[in-house]
Amino acid sequence: MKILKVAFENINSLKGFHEIDFSREPFLTNSLFAITGPTGSGKSSILDVISLALFNHVPRLGKITRNEIQTKGAILTRNQKNAMARVTYECKNGIYSSQWSIEVNRNNNLNDYEMEIHDHQTGKLIDLKKSVVPSKNEELIGLNYDQFIKAVLLAQGEFAQFLKAKKDERGELLEKITGTGIYRRLGIRAFEKNREANRDIQDQQNEIQIIERDILEDEVVVKHQANLKEKSVLCEDYRKETEKLKKSIQLKQDIEDQKKEIQKQKASEATGIEDLKKFDLEHGSSLKQHEKVQNKADELREWKQLKKQVSDFQEQKKKISELKRANQQQIGQLLTDVSELTKSSVKAETISEELNDFRDKVLKLIEARKDKLSSYSAKKDQLQSELRDTGFGFDEQDIEGSIHDFELALSRIREKSKQYREELQLENSHHLGEVQQGLRTRIRSARDASRIFSGISQRKIEITRIEEELQQENSKLEFLPAKIKEATSNSRNLQQQLENLKLQKENARLKASLEEHRKNLKDGEACPLCGATHHPYAHEVTTQTDTIDEKLQELENKSEASNRELHRLEAEHTNLQKRLIELHKKLAALQEQYQKSRKGFSEDFSEFKAVTKQEEIDLAVERLESKLEILLEFERSRKTEQSLANAIPLAREIKNIITEGRELKKQLDMVYSGKNIQNDVQQYSNKWNRIQQEALNLRERASETDKQLLQLNQSLEKLETELNPFISESGFSNIQDAWQVLMPEAEASKLRNERQQILRQIDNSKASLKLLNEQLLKLRDLDTDTEKEKLFETLQSKNEKLTGLNNECKELERILKNQEDRVKRMTSLRLQIQEKEKQTKRWRLLNELIGDSKGKQFNDFAQDLTLSRLLKLANIRLQDLNDRYLIDKPEPEEDDGLVAIDEHMGGQRRSVKTLSGGETFILSLSMALALSDLASKNVEINSLFIDEGFGTLDPETLDQTLDTLEKLQAESSKTIGVISHVDSLKERISTQIKLTRNGQGYSSLEISS
């Protein structure tokens, strides 16, 4: 995996869009580069961009969400509306670009972030949800987030801590650095699985112990079984006795119930006889009368129906006569209404023709008026079209006044047009378009000339300004050599004085070395070194040294100030020379451009080649524009003239149309004052047709009614002739009397059924009494002499004893059932325990090998193997950095910290805690490179970033480290980025990504080589 390009916008302090392309120069030929800049300038932000674009994670913050950005103010640059991070990388599957972005919406709230992957082979985006993009990058690269930041970003801080940590702490750090916490989790899981399996078995064993405490002895069980059998026999005897007593009691109850039922049936028989008498008294006579005419019931009902129909038809005939009279009245009223509408006398025979003639007359007037209105609208639209651009209006209330205004205006415009022709000197006004086009062309040319002449004038002004600046700079340059010579002489003098004073100080220091001896010297006593008895410097040396230091400091300050002034003057001299060269080049270029521009202006704008001032061209432009304006005004005047000439006859036509329309309106109002002649005529016609149809229908109904009435009377007379003999024989005076005694068949049937039911009740009561008396005799034969109350007392006593025995039996059965259940449960538990012990054997063995509650046992074992492999890879890397040391695990008798083996000291072993800062960094770097090798064992990593740590190296070791990195880069074609503040490292690595922070807190990015 290799990072080809990093692009980002508004990330942390890096405001705006930035792009770093590792596939182009200078990175193409210099793959070892440095990322430099002061603290807080955004060096680490470049690494944040990479992890953010690929995994939506930042090492310092973790997973990035909208809430994370809002609450912590991270990622998005202050006061910006959007942020973007994009990484283009190459892997075994091809080239891909992964992008992360976020923006502020119009409500000033953050939208949720977006992520996408672009496939450079297909040129298309991969269709993925944003949440799946990190896992897709993981699949393409072959590294997850934790592996990526350890394989690509090498942080020495963790390894320096790792090198000096104790064993337990080292295991935790190694677990964190390598991401191998899985071994600790496996150890904990093995312990938990074994505990869970043993917990089930222990629970079952505890349950067996509880059951064993409650289980009965065999002798007790046998005793309970015998007792239960004996009590069960007694229960059965008592149950038989109680059943016998219940039957005796029930027999006495049945005898009492039988007596009650006999009394009930006797009462029912008496009630039936009484009901029969009452029925005959109320309905007997009418029922007999009905049965007399029952055989002629159909004829009597037919007679009654015919009588009703004759009456109904007579009533209907009367109503038809009334409707006929009303119809005649409607006809008269309609003729009156139509006469008023047509304003003429209308007869029934000709009403339809007269309505149609009247409608046609009105419609003809309406159509004529519509034609006038249409002509009026057309002429008015035509007139308004002519007047639209003239500024004149048309007053419909004063048409003559409008025509007069048009004629006056037309006369004035024609006079004005004559003046325009004279001013423009036009002989023919038909070619105004060509004249206008020519003027516009000349104006554009004059404006171009003005613009170009202005540019030429600006160049002339710039040439004059540069010539003046050259004079000023030359004046400055004349005096600088003398000043530099004077400053050089002054600096040399101060330097010589400084060296002389330093020599005095050294002599004084040598004298001061005898200070301890001088303190012990006394006047009159011999010096042990020179034998002198007089010691004049014994108390003056210290004062003399202090004075020299003060003078030395003063001279050093003067020398530094003098050197700074000399450097300033030399820099100013160099800058002035460069500035003069630049000004001469710029002046020559401007003079050349000026001459070319002046020559081109004369060729392109010959009419202005003699112009010397900008104002002359501007005046020419104004004159041309004024002439064009007069021409345009003339064109507008000609259009207005034509429009008014057309408008005058149109206005007169409109006046005539209005007069004719008013006359038509007057005629129409005299003939018809309604709103819709078609509807009015149609309504009267429909009403006339409806009334006529109603008259015809009434005549037909009257004829049909007379016919039906005649037929009904004939049928009625025939039926009465047939019924009269039967009526006489039955004793009725007429048919009406016979009809009145005839009941409805349902009512007669109901009365017959009611009497028959009363008779059945009497018969049933008699039969029941006979049967009940026979049954009572049989029951008395079975009855005993014991009283019912005595039987109840005996039954209650027996039931109480039976209940007690039943409860005792149930308790014994419960005890024996519990005993049986416990034995079965205990047997089942023992079988389950045996089976589980077979199944959990592997968990018990696994726990013994790797398990404990904290996972420490297996994790220590795994981390020890990982450490051995890591140290092996680190020692391979260390040989390239420094062949003096190897890293090893501690021996049993040594401290539990890591050990450095000093090959230059015969393989001497020493704790890494005793190493210097530079030595610690070298070992840390080898560990970091080893981790990258370990993390990328299945993936080729061609991009590395090493973060800080170089400040602790001496120049020789730093050069050796950089040699190693250059060798690593050359051998593996890796792109290696080093983040550092070390100046010598910046000098050694020519290709740099420089970050500079401004006063507003934003940073800029520059790539240099």
Secondary structure, DSSP 8 states (H G I E B T S, - for coil): -EEEEEEEEEETTEEEEEEEETTSTTTTT--EEEEE--TTSSHHHHHHHHHHHHHSEETTTEE--HHHHHHH--SB-TT-SEEEEEEEEEETTEEEEEEEEEEB-TTS-B---EEEEEETTTTEE----GGGHHHHHHHHHS--HHHHHHHHEEEHHHHHHHHH--HHHHHHHHHHHHT-THHHHHHHHHHHHHHHHHHHHHHHHHHHHHHHHH---HHHHHHHHHHHHHHHHHHHHHHHHHHHHHHHHHHHHHHHHHHHHHHHHHHHHHHHHHHHHHHHHHHHHHHHHHHHHGGGHHHHHHHHHHHHHHHHHHHHHHHHHHHHHHHHHHHHHHHHHHHHHHTS---GGGHHHHHHHHHHHHHHHHHHHHHHHHHHHHHHHHHHHHHTTTT----TT-HHHHHHHHHHHHHHHHHHHHHHHHHHT-S-GGGHHHHHHHHHHHHHHHHHHHHHHHHHHHHHHHHHHHHHHHHHHHHHHHHHHHHHHHHHHHHHHHHHHHHHHHHHHHHHHHHHTTHHHHHH--TTS--TTT--S--TTTTTHHHHHHHHHHHHHHHHHHHHHHHHHHHHHHHHHHHHHHHHHHHHHHHHHHHHHHHHHHHHHHHH-GGGTT--SHHHHHHHHHHHHHHHHHHHHHHHHHHHHHHHHHHHHHHHHHHHHHHHHHHHHHHHHHH--SS-HHHHHHHHHHHHHHHHHHHHHHHHHHHHHHHHHHHHHHHHHHHHHHHHHHHHHTT-SSHHHHHHH---HHHHHHHHHHHHHHHHHHHHHHHHHHHHHHHHHHHHHH--SS-HHHHHHHHHHHHHHHHHHHHHHHHHHHHHHHHHHHHHHHHHHHHHHHHHHHHTHHHHHHHHHH--TTSHHHHHHHHHHHHHHHHHHHHHHHHHH-TTEEEE---TTS-SS-EEEEGGGTSEEEEGGGS-HHHHHHHHHHHHHHHHHHHTSSS---EEEEES-GGG--HHHHHHHHHHHHHHHHHHT-EEEEE---HHHHHH---EEEEEE-TTS-EEEEEE-
